[in-house]
Amino acid sequence: MIIEQPRVLVPENALDANLILRLERYARVCYKSEARTGADTAAPFLKKLLERGHESVIEHEKITVLIIADRGISHEIVRHRIGSYSQESTRYCNYSKDSFGNEITVIEPFFFAGREAYNLWEKACRVAEKSYLELLKYSSPQEARSVLPNSLKTELVVTYNLREWRHFFRLRCSSSAHPQMRQIAIPLLLLFRKRLPVLFEDINYDQNFPGKYYARVIITDDFFHEIGREEL
């Protein structure tokens, strides 16, 4: 059994600052104020629109990321209706195959670290893995998956328009969100705030969440090949 940490992969091009300029152009159609466009007008113009609650104009642009987390967290993410998802399938992935190392991969729950609860969690996952591999001798992956744990690692490609990203962060970065959701959502928000401040700097987050547990946010090319780690 492999134990991994959660992480988020973000294509460098997805954070292109030019999308702010495009959004300004789209939004100015509403007011026929294109003539007022200047070198530094986009950010203040969009800020005023967001302050007024006029968020529909930012739906024209989207950002796609790859989230690696446990399946329990993925179930919460896909509840966001206005989005597109492509997820690793336990129906078709057979973790007994060589391509998976003949074992399952799970995401470590940081809140168990250093406690007896961690040993109990790890033992439960190993029992689940053993049962799963035994069941594969008599059944298909989609049937054997019945015993796989919530901690099972999954990969989830997520695409939201910018308005939905704002909604996602408002819900998933708050102190009432699941700890493992905050572990992923907060550092991702901080990246978005750094790269696209006018669109995300007004989104609050749980500042009491320990930064040492933040998931890695990895900058990639368009195909999710790592090209660097974002330092927040």
Backbone as CSV, one residue per row, in Angstrom:
resi,resn,N_x,N_y,N_z,CA_x,CA_y,CA_z,C_x,C_y,C_z
1,MET,0.844,-1.201,0.000,0.000,0.000,0.000,0.874,1.244,0.000
2,ILE,0.557,2.170,-0.879,1.283,3.427,-0.975,0.499,4.514,-0.242
3,ILE,1.197,5.308,0.562,0.569,6.425,1.270,1.128,7.725,0.694
4,GLU,0.245,8.577,0.201,0.654,9.823,-0.432,0.012,11.023,0.248
5,GLN,0.522,12.213,-0.107,-0.047,13.479,0.334,-0.901,14.065,-0.789
6,PRO,-1.925,14.825,-0.459,-2.735,15.469,-1.508,-1.943,16.561,-2.205
7,ARG,-2.348,16.886,-3.405,-1.698,17.954,-4.161,-2.623,18.440,-5.272
8,VAL,-2.287,19.604,-5.808,-3.067,20.186,-6.894,-2.111,20.610,-7.989
9,LEU,-2.408,20.226,-9.221,-1.600,20.590,-10.373,-2.334,21.658,-11.166
10,VAL,-1.630,22.755,-11.440,-2.246,23.903,-12.102,-1.410,24.293,-13.317
11,PRO,-1.968,24.236,-14.523,-1.213,24.653,-15.704,-0.848,26.139,-15.643
12,GLU,0.388,26.432,-15.973,0.855,27.820,-15.997,-0.040,28.688,-16.872
13,ASN,-0.440,28.185,-18.032,-1.246,28.976,-18.960,-2.646,29.260,-18.439
14,ALA,-3.112,28.440,-17.496,-4.453,28.665,-16.947,-4.513,29.937,-16.126
15,LEU,-3.350,30.413,-15.665,-3.286,31.593,-14.813,-2.824,32.820,-15.598
16,ASP,-3.016,32.786,-16.894,-2.599,33.867,-17.779,-3.282,35.170,-17.385
17,ALA,-2.485,36.192,-17.078,-3.041,37.483,-16.668,-3.847,38.153,-17.782
18,ASN,-3.646,37.721,-19.032,-4.397,38.314,-20.141,-5.895,38.046,-20.044
19,LEU,-6.274,37.039,-19.256,-7.708,36.787,-19.143,-8.417,37.961,-18.475
20,ILE,-7.686,38.728,-17.654,-8.265,39.931,-17.053,-8.593,40.944,-18.145
21,LEU,-7.709,41.075,-19.119,-7.942,42.005,-20.226,-9.124,41.555,-21.068
22,ARG,-9.229,40.255,-21.279,-10.363,39.749,-22.060,-11.675,39.983,-21.334
23,LEU,-11.663,39.753,-20.018,-12.885,39.976,-19.242,-13.322,41.433,-19.300
24,GLU,-12.365,42.337,-19.255,-12.720,43.757,-19.368,-13.408,44.021,-20.698
25,ARG,-12.856,43.466,-21.764,-13.454,43.688,-23.094,-14.874,43.152,-23.160
26,TYR,-15.085,41.946,-22.602,-16.427,41.370,-22.621,-17.400,42.228,-21.814
27,ALA,-16.948,42.661,-20.642,-17.837,43.391,-19.736,-18.194,44.771,-20.261
28,ARG,-17.276,45.407,-20.958,-17.549,46.768,-21.440,-18.631,46.803,-22.510
29,VAL,-18.928,45.655,-23.101,-20.042,45.599,-24.043,-21.340,46.002,-23.352
30,CYS,-21.459,45.631,-22.075,-22.690,45.945,-21.335,-22.939,47.444,-21.255
31,TYR,-21.874,48.222,-21.186,-21.984,49.668,-20.985,-21.576,50.462,-22.223
32,LYS,-21.144,49.719,-23.269,-20.620,50.358,-24.480,-19.561,51.396,-24.109
33,SER,-18.646,50.953,-23.239,-17.599,51.855,-22.755,-16.219,51.418,-23.236
34,GLU,-16.186,50.763,-24.394,-14.914,50.253,-24.909,-13.868,51.357,-25.062
35,ALA,-14.317,52.554,-25.358,-13.377,53.660,-25.581,-12.612,54.024,-24.317
36,ARG,-13.101,53.588,-23.165,-12.428,53.903,-21.904,-11.339,52.886,-21.543
37,THR,-11.173,51.875,-22.370,-10.160,50.865,-22.109,-8.763,51.471,-22.231
38,GLY,-7.943,51.205,-21.236,-6.579,51.716,-21.246,-5.603,50.681,-20.751
39,ALA,-4.367,51.071,-20.585,-3.318,50.131,-20.192,-3.548,49.540,-18.803
40,ASP,-4.159,50.309,-17.909,-4.324,49.850,-16.522,-5.774,49.950,-16.048
41,THR,-6.703,49.768,-16.955,-8.115,49.947,-16.586,-8.807,48.640,-16.212
42,ALA,-8.259,47.512,-16.609,-8.967,46.241,-16.439,-9.247,45.916,-14.975
43,ALA,-8.203,45.938,-14.137,-8.368,45.538,-12.736,-9.350,46.421,-11.983
44,PRO,-9.206,47.754,-12.013,-10.167,48.576,-11.281,-11.591,48.458,-11.817
45,PHE,-11.724,48.284,-13.131,-13.057,48.132,-13.718,-13.717,46.845,-13.226
46,LEU,-12.981,45.743,-13.264,-13.540,44.474,-12.816,-13.813,44.475,-11.313
47,LYS,-12.959,45.149,-10.562,-13.162,45.230,-9.116,-14.495,45.903,-8.794
48,LYS,-14.804,46.970,-9.503,-16.075,47.663,-9.283,-17.257,46.754,-9.614
49,LEU,-17.122,45.993,-10.698,-18.207,45.094,-11.070,-18.437,44.036,-9.996
50,LEU,-17.366,43.458,-9.469,-17.504,42.437,-8.433,-18.090,43.022,-7.154
51,GLU,-17.702,44.234,-6.824,-18.249,44.891,-5.631,-19.746,45.108,-5.763
52,ARG,-20.216,45.296,-6.982,-21.645,45.469,-7.240,-22.387,44.139,-7.346
53,GLY,-21.638,43.041,-7.312,-22.259,41.730,-7.460,-22.503,41.334,-8.896
54,HIS,-21.909,42.062,-9.828,-22.085,41.774,-11.256,-21.037,40.738,-11.671
55,GLU,-21.260,39.479,-11.259,-20.265,38.430,-11.469,-20.496,37.634,-12.747
56,SER,-21.612,37.853,-13.426,-21.885,37.039,-14.613,-20.830,37.231,-15.691
57,VAL,-20.214,38.402,-15.740,-19.249,38.660,-16.818,-17.993,37.796,-16.681
58,ILE,-17.675,37.347,-15.460,-16.453,36.555,-15.316,-16.699,35.073,-15.602
59,GLU,-17.923,34.720,-15.947,-18.207,33.348,-16.353,-17.611,33.023,-17.721
60,HIS,-17.185,34.038,-18.466,-16.653,33.808,-19.812,-15.293,33.121,-19.814
61,GLU,-14.588,33.165,-18.680,-13.268,32.542,-18.614,-13.285,31.396,-17.603
62,LYS,-12.429,30.406,-17.830,-12.396,29.205,-16.990,-10.960,28.862,-16.603
63,ILE,-10.831,28.046,-15.573,-9.535,27.497,-15.160,-9.727,26.008,-14.877
64,THR,-8.807,25.210,-15.397,-8.830,23.763,-15.188,-7.624,23.351,-14.354
65,VAL,-7.850,22.527,-13.330,-6.773,22.017,-12.488,-6.948,20.515,-12.322
66,LEU,-5.885,19.871,-11.862,-5.943,18.445,-11.530,-5.735,18.302,-10.029
67,ILE,-6.751,17.780,-9.347,-6.707,17.603,-7.904,-6.452,16.131,-7.584
68,ILE,-5.476,15.881,-6.726,-5.176,14.527,-6.254,-5.492,14.501,-4.766
69,ALA,-6.532,13.770,-4.422,-7.043,13.767,-3.047,-7.686,12.419,-2.770
70,ASP,-8.277,12.266,-1.599,-8.987,11.016,-1.349,-10.403,11.101,-1.923
71,ARG,-11.034,9.955,-2.063,-12.336,9.921,-2.736,-13.422,10.615,-1.927
72,GLY,-13.263,10.639,-0.606,-14.245,11.342,0.205,-14.311,12.813,-0.157
73,ILE,-13.147,13.441,-0.344,-13.095,14.844,-0.717,-13.608,15.040,-2.140
74,SER,-13.293,14.100,-3.022,-13.774,14.240,-4.405,-15.293,14.232,-4.466
75,HIS,-15.929,13.502,-3.562,-17.393,13.463,-3.546,-17.974,14.834,-3.204
76,GLU,-17.261,15.603,-2.399,-17.719,16.949,-2.076,-17.479,17.905,-3.246
77,ILE,-16.351,17.739,-3.915,-16.022,18.633,-5.020,-17.048,18.519,-6.144
78,VAL,-17.431,17.292,-6.497,-18.333,17.122,-7.633,-19.764,17.547,-7.318
79,ARG,-20.031,17.951,-6.093,-21.354,18.509,-5.779,-21.530,19.904,-6.359
80,HIS,-20.440,20.527,-6.763,-20.555,21.834,-7.400,-21.128,21.636,-8.802
81,ARG,-22.333,22.135,-9.014,-23.092,21.819,-10.214,-22.478,22.398,-11.489
82,ILE,-21.992,23.638,-11.392,-21.522,24.313,-12.601,-20.045,24.009,-12.778
83,GLY,-19.775,22.832,-13.302,-18.396,22.428,-13.484,-18.314,21.212,-14.383
84,SER,-17.111,20.908,-14.830,-16.860,19.707,-15.624,-15.799,18.881,-14.902
85,TYR,-15.997,17.553,-14.902,-15.123,16.667,-14.143,-14.724,15.442,-14.960
86,SER,-13.479,15.036,-14.807,-13.004,13.753,-15.322,-12.222,13.100,-14.186
87,GLN,-12.703,11.921,-13.752,-12.156,11.329,-12.537,-11.683,9.902,-12.753
88,GLU,-10.589,9.563,-12.086,-10.082,8.190,-12.058,-11.202,7.249,-11.629
89,SER,-11.427,6.217,-12.413,-12.580,5.348,-12.200,-12.194,4.052,-11.500
90,THR,-12.850,3.758,-10.393,-12.618,2.485,-9.710,-13.375,1.343,-10.389
91,ARG,-14.230,1.676,-11.356,-14.882,0.624,-12.135,-13.899,-0.006,-13.110
92,TYR,-13.042,0.805,-13.673,-12.175,0.333,-14.749,-10.712,0.188,-14.341
93,CYS,-10.298,0.861,-13.281,-8.921,0.736,-12.805,-8.818,-0.493,-11.912
94,ASN,-7.910,-1.371,-12.272,-7.677,-2.591,-11.504,-6.336,-2.427,-10.790
95,TYR,-6.385,-2.166,-9.499,-5.175,-1.832,-8.755,-4.269,-3.033,-8.472
96,SER,-4.689,-4.207,-8.897,-3.812,-5.376,-8.764,-2.844,-5.485,-9.939
97,LYS,-3.026,-4.641,-10.957,-2.181,-4.686,-12.150,-0.823,-4.039,-11.886
98,ASP,0.155,-4.426,-12.726,1.509,-3.895,-12.576,1.565,-2.384,-12.704
99,SER,0.696,-1.823,-13.550,0.714,-0.375,-13.780,0.376,0.414,-12.524
100,PHE,-0.252,-0.243,-11.554,-0.580,0.387,-10.273,0.322,-0.123,-9.149
101,GLY,1.315,-0.926,-9.505,2.206,-1.476,-8.495,1.606,-2.623,-7.723
102,ASN,0.497,-3.184,-8.220,-0.183,-4.309,-7.561,-0.642,-3.954,-6.149
103,GLU,-0.995,-2.692,-5.951,-1.431,-2.242,-4.625,-2.275,-0.986,-4.770
104,ILE,-2.961,-0.640,-3.711,-3.749,0.582,-3.733,-2.901,1.737,-3.200
105,THR,-3.330,2.950,-3.529,-2.705,4.159,-3.008,-3.742,4.933,-2.215
106,VAL,-3.359,5.372,-1.035,-4.277,6.123,-0.175,-3.673,7.482,0.164
107,ILE,-4.540,8.404,0.535,-4.129,9.752,0.939,-4.094,9.817,2.456
108,GLU,-2.978,10.260,2.983,-2.800,10.330,4.431,-3.660,11.430,5.045
109,PRO,-4.469,11.115,6.045,-5.227,12.150,6.763,-4.322,12.839,7.787
110,PHE,-4.002,14.087,7.539,-3.005,14.775,8.368,-3.414,14.857,9.829
111,PHE,-4.714,14.854,10.099,-5.179,15.052,11.475,-4.961,13.827,12.355
112,PHE,-4.560,12.703,11.777,-4.235,11.519,12.576,-2.746,11.414,12.899
113,ALA,-1.934,12.262,12.296,-0.483,12.141,12.424,-0.051,12.216,13.895
114,GLY,0.833,11.294,14.290,1.368,11.298,15.639,0.422,10.806,16.705
115,ARG,-0.694,10.208,16.301,-1.673,9.712,17.269,-1.910,8.228,17.040
116,GLU,-2.447,7.579,18.062,-2.790,6.170,17.917,-3.814,5.975,16.799
117,ALA,-4.626,7.002,16.571,-5.626,6.933,15.507,-4.973,6.650,14.155
118,TYR,-3.732,7.134,13.970,-3.048,6.895,12.695,-2.826,5.407,12.468
119,ASN,-2.402,4.713,13.501,-2.175,3.277,13.377,-3.469,2.534,13.060
120,LEU,-4.557,2.968,13.684,-5.853,2.346,13.413,-6.286,2.588,11.977
121,TRP,-6.073,3.851,11.492,-6.414,4.181,10.103,-5.601,3.341,9.128
122,GLU,-4.292,3.265,9.355,-3.431,2.519,8.435,-3.805,1.033,8.418
123,LYS,-4.082,0.494,9.581,-4.470,-0.917,9.662,-5.760,-1.164,8.880
124,ALA,-6.728,-0.268,9.029,-8.008,-0.420,8.329,-7.810,-0.384,6.815
125,CYS,-6.930,0.515,6.351,-6.670,0.619,4.910,-5.988,-0.648,4.386
126,ARG,-5.081,-1.207,5.183,-4.383,-2.425,4.738,-5.334,-3.612,4.695
127,VAL,-6.250,-3.668,5.638,-7.262,-4.734,5.611,-8.143,-4.582,4.376
128,ALA,-8.521,-3.339,4.063,-9.342,-3.080,2.873,-8.592,-3.489,1.604
129,GLU,-7.294,-3.149,1.558,-6.495,-3.519,0.393,-6.443,-5.040,0.226
130,LYS,-6.188,-5.741,1.307,-6.111,-7.205,1.247,-7.428,-7.805,0.771
131,SER,-8.523,-7.289,1.304,-9.841,-7.797,0.903,-10.111,-7.508,-0.570
132,TYR,-9.746,-6.315,-1.012,-9.943,-5.924,-2.409,-9.171,-6.853,-3.345
133,LEU,-7.910,-7.077,-3.045,-7.086,-7.931,-3.906,-7.603,-9.374,-3.919
134,GLU,-8.123,-9.849,-2.799,-8.699,-11.191,-2.752,-9.973,-11.261,-3.587
135,LEU,-10.807,-10.227,-3.479,-12.073,-10.202,-4.224,-11.841,-10.190,-5.725
136,LEU,-10.729,-9.588,-6.163,-10.444,-9.532,-7.601,-10.221,-10.921,-8.198
137,LYS,-9.967,-11.903,-7.351,-9.806,-13.281,-7.845,-11.155,-13.877,-8.255
138,TYR,-12.230,-13.276,-7.741,-13.559,-13.847,-7.958,-14.546,-12.865,-8.612
139,SER,-14.123,-11.618,-8.777,-15.069,-10.621,-9.272,-14.332,-9.555,-10.077
140,SER,-15.094,-8.672,-10.670,-14.544,-7.599,-11.488,-14.124,-6.425,-10.601
141,PRO,-13.287,-5.501,-11.133,-12.901,-4.322,-10.352,-14.095,-3.511,-9.859
142,GLN,-15.126,-3.379,-10.685,-16.270,-2.568,-10.266,-17.049,-3.217,-9.122
143,GLU,-16.904,-4.528,-8.959,-17.536,-5.215,-7.839,-16.618,-5.226,-6.623
144,ALA,-15.344,-5.474,-6.855,-14.384,-5.533,-5.744,-14.201,-4.177,-5.077
145,ARG,-14.465,-3.099,-5.804,-14.253,-1.762,-5.243,-15.144,-1.483,-4.035
146,SER,-16.127,-2.336,-3.805,-17.056,-2.126,-2.688,-16.347,-2.005,-1.350
147,VAL,-15.153,-2.591,-1.227,-14.455,-2.569,0.058,-13.348,-1.514,0.107
148,LEU,-13.166,-0.762,-0.960,-12.113,0.246,-0.971,-12.451,1.382,-0.007
149,PRO,-11.449,1.952,0.655,-11.713,2.975,1.680,-11.920,4.362,1.084
150,ASN,-12.541,5.229,1.851,-12.688,6.630,1.455,-11.336,7.287,1.230
151,SER,-10.314,6.784,1.893,-8.977,7.359,1.782,-8.291,7.020,0.462
152,LEU,-8.917,6.182,-0.365,-8.309,5.816,-1.641,-7.969,7.069,-2.444
153,LYS,-6.754,7.098,-2.977,-6.334,8.219,-3.816,-7.149,8.262,-5.102
154,THR,-7.561,9.461,-5.490,-8.209,9.636,-6.784,-7.661,10.880,-7.458
155,GLU,-7.684,10.879,-8.767,-7.279,12.042,-9.544,-8.513,12.611,-10.229
156,LEU,-8.672,13.918,-10.121,-9.903,14.565,-10.580,-9.556,15.849,-11.326
157,VAL,-9.852,15.867,-12.627,-9.694,17.092,-13.408,-10.946,17.933,-13.207
158,VAL,-10.743,19.175,-12.791,-11.850,20.066,-12.455,-11.774,21.325,-13.310
159,THR,-12.868,21.657,-13.961,-12.967,22.903,-14.725,-14.146,23.706,-14.214
160,TYR,-13.874,24.929,-13.756,-14.921,25.869,-13.357,-14.696,27.183,-14.091
161,ASN,-15.796,27.876,-14.369,-15.610,29.262,-14.781,-15.221,30.068,-13.544
162,LEU,-14.777,31.282,-13.750,-14.205,32.050,-12.637,-15.235,32.388,-11.564
163,ARG,-16.468,32.532,-11.964,-17.513,32.788,-10.960,-17.687,31.572,-10.048
164,GLU,-17.662,30.379,-10.641,-17.815,29.172,-9.828,-16.593,28.938,-8.950
165,TRP,-15.406,29.316,-9.430,-14.234,29.212,-8.562,-14.403,30.084,-7.328
166,ARG,-14.964,31.277,-7.497,-15.211,32.152,-6.343,-16.183,31.477,-5.373
167,HIS,-17.221,30.862,-5.914,-18.198,30.161,-5.082,-17.537,28.974,-4.366
168,PHE,-16.725,28.220,-5.101,-16.011,27.076,-4.521,-15.157,27.518,-3.338
169,PHE,-14.378,28.563,-3.509,-13.472,29.009,-2.445,-14.238,29.560,-1.243
170,ARG,-15.347,30.257,-1.479,-16.133,30.767,-0.348,-16.598,29.627,0.546
171,LEU,-17.016,28.520,-0.071,-17.518,27.385,0.703,-16.403,26.523,1.276
172,ARG,-15.392,26.240,0.471,-14.422,25.208,0.806,-13.203,25.707,1.563
173,CYS,-13.078,27.011,1.715,-11.959,27.563,2.498,-12.402,28.048,3.871
174,SER,-13.662,27.916,4.181,-14.166,28.401,5.461,-13.860,27.405,6.570
175,SER,-13.938,27.865,7.799,-13.622,27.013,8.949,-14.605,25.855,9.106
176,SER,-15.765,25.950,8.442,-16.762,24.881,8.551,-16.543,23.777,7.515
177,ALA,-15.616,23.977,6.585,-15.340,22.962,5.568,-14.551,21.804,6.183
178,HIS,-14.604,20.649,5.542,-13.863,19.480,6.016,-12.367,19.821,6.052
179,PRO,-11.637,19.350,7.078,-10.216,19.683,7.179,-9.411,19.340,5.929
180,GLN,-9.681,18.174,5.329,-8.923,17.798,4.137,-9.323,18.614,2.914
181,MET,-10.529,19.174,2.940,-10.924,20.088,1.868,-10.184,21.408,2.013
182,ARG,-10.118,21.916,3.245,-9.358,23.145,3.469,-7.885,22.947,3.126
183,GLN,-7.384,21.759,3.390,-5.992,21.445,3.094,-5.677,21.682,1.618
184,ILE,-6.637,21.419,0.758,-6.466,21.598,-0.684,-6.891,22.984,-1.140
185,ALA,-8.052,23.421,-0.679,-8.662,24.642,-1.217,-7.918,25.911,-0.820
186,ILE,-7.425,25.984,0.422,-6.787,27.220,0.874,-5.515,27.538,0.090
187,PRO,-4.562,26.600,-0.040,-3.374,26.949,-0.825,-3.689,27.242,-2.291
188,LEU,-4.724,26.601,-2.830,-5.112,26.905,-4.206,-5.672,28.319,-4.305
189,LEU,-6.486,28.706,-3.329,-6.979,30.085,-3.297,-5.827,31.073,-3.195
190,LEU,-4.858,30.782,-2.364,-3.726,31.695,-2.209,-2.965,31.867,-3.525
191,LEU,-2.871,30.793,-4.291,-2.246,30.905,-5.610,-3.077,31.790,-6.526
192,PHE,-4.380,31.569,-6.540,-5.261,32.372,-7.395,-5.215,33.842,-6.980
193,ARG,-5.169,34.084,-5.684,-5.079,35.471,-5.202,-3.772,36.123,-5.635
194,LYS,-2.699,35.334,-5.647,-1.395,35.855,-6.044,-1.351,36.175,-7.532
195,ARG,-1.895,35.285,-8.359,-1.799,35.447,-9.803,-2.906,36.335,-10.376
196,LEU,-4.108,36.265,-9.804,-5.267,37.009,-10.314,-5.937,37.748,-9.160
197,PRO,-5.234,38.661,-8.536,-5.715,39.274,-7.290,-7.073,39.957,-7.401
198,VAL,-7.342,40.654,-8.484,-8.599,41.400,-8.568,-9.812,40.470,-8.502
199,LEU,-9.644,39.217,-8.905,-10.764,38.283,-8.926,-10.929,37.494,-7.634
200,PHE,-9.859,37.417,-6.826,-9.922,36.524,-5.673,-9.444,37.117,-4.356
201,GLU,-8.925,38.318,-4.356,-8.360,38.854,-3.121,-9.417,39.154,-2.066
202,ASP,-10.689,39.239,-2.456,-11.750,39.522,-1.492,-12.339,38.261,-0.867
203,ILE,-11.861,37.076,-1.288,-12.372,35.813,-0.746,-11.656,35.503,0.566
204,ASN,-12.409,35.352,1.633,-11.827,35.034,2.937,-11.558,33.538,3.065
205,TYR,-10.697,33.179,3.995,-10.387,31.777,4.240,-10.028,31.578,5.711
206,ASP,-10.009,30.353,6.134,-9.688,30.008,7.522,-8.191,30.223,7.761
207,GLN,-7.850,31.356,8.334,-6.444,31.688,8.553,-5.850,30.936,9.743
208,ASN,-6.685,30.215,10.484,-6.177,29.414,11.599,-5.760,28.016,11.163
209,PHE,-6.024,27.675,9.899,-5.620,26.361,9.420,-4.093,26.337,9.318
210,PRO,-3.440,25.328,9.890,-1.962,25.303,9.907,-1.362,25.202,8.508
211,GLY,-0.542,26.170,8.147,0.070,26.183,6.835,0.947,24.980,6.555
212,LYS,1.479,24.361,7.628,2.362,23.207,7.417,1.624,22.020,6.810
213,TYR,0.299,22.054,6.871,-0.485,20.964,6.302,-1.046,21.299,4.917
214,TYR,-0.742,22.464,4.394,-1.223,22.815,3.066,-0.787,21.763,2.046
215,ALA,-1.680,21.419,1.154,-1.318,20.541,0.046,-0.356,21.268,-0.892
216,ARG,0.492,20.522,-1.543,1.380,21.113,-2.538,0.569,21.640,-3.714
217,VAL,0.932,22.806,-4.190,0.352,23.365,-5.410,1.479,23.400,-6.441
218,ILE,1.313,22.636,-7.493,2.391,22.411,-8.454,2.033,23.053,-9.785
219,ILE,2.924,23.886,-10.300,2.718,24.514,-11.601,3.173,23.551,-12.690
220,THR,2.357,23.402,-13.734,2.612,22.411,-14.778,2.475,23.025,-16.166
221,ASP,2.785,22.204,-17.167,2.448,22.586,-18.532,0.980,22.222,-18.772
222,ASP,0.528,22.348,-20.007,-0.885,22.102,-20.306,-1.299,20.650,-20.120
223,PHE,-0.314,19.757,-20.008,-0.609,18.332,-19.879,-0.325,17.815,-18.467
224,PHE,-0.242,18.724,-17.528,-0.034,18.412,-16.112,1.323,17.764,-15.849
225,HIS,2.316,18.106,-16.657,3.691,17.713,-16.371,4.330,18.817,-15.536
226,GLU,4.893,18.455,-14.408,5.404,19.442,-13.465,6.534,20.287,-14.063
227,ILE,6.428,21.600,-13.909,7.498,22.498,-14.326,7.980,23.367,-13.157
228,GLY,7.319,23.247,-11.999,7.758,24.008,-10.842,6.743,23.930,-9.727
229,ARG,7.190,24.272,-8.542,6.294,24.304,-7.386,6.050,25.747,-7.015
230,GLU,4.809,26.113,-6.871,4.465,27.483,-6.524,4.785,27.720,-5.048
231,GLU,5.548,28.745,-4.782,5.866,29.099,-3.404,4.931,30.212,-2.949
232,LEU,4.134,29.935,-1.937,3.136,30.906,-1.455,3.662,31.681,-0.278
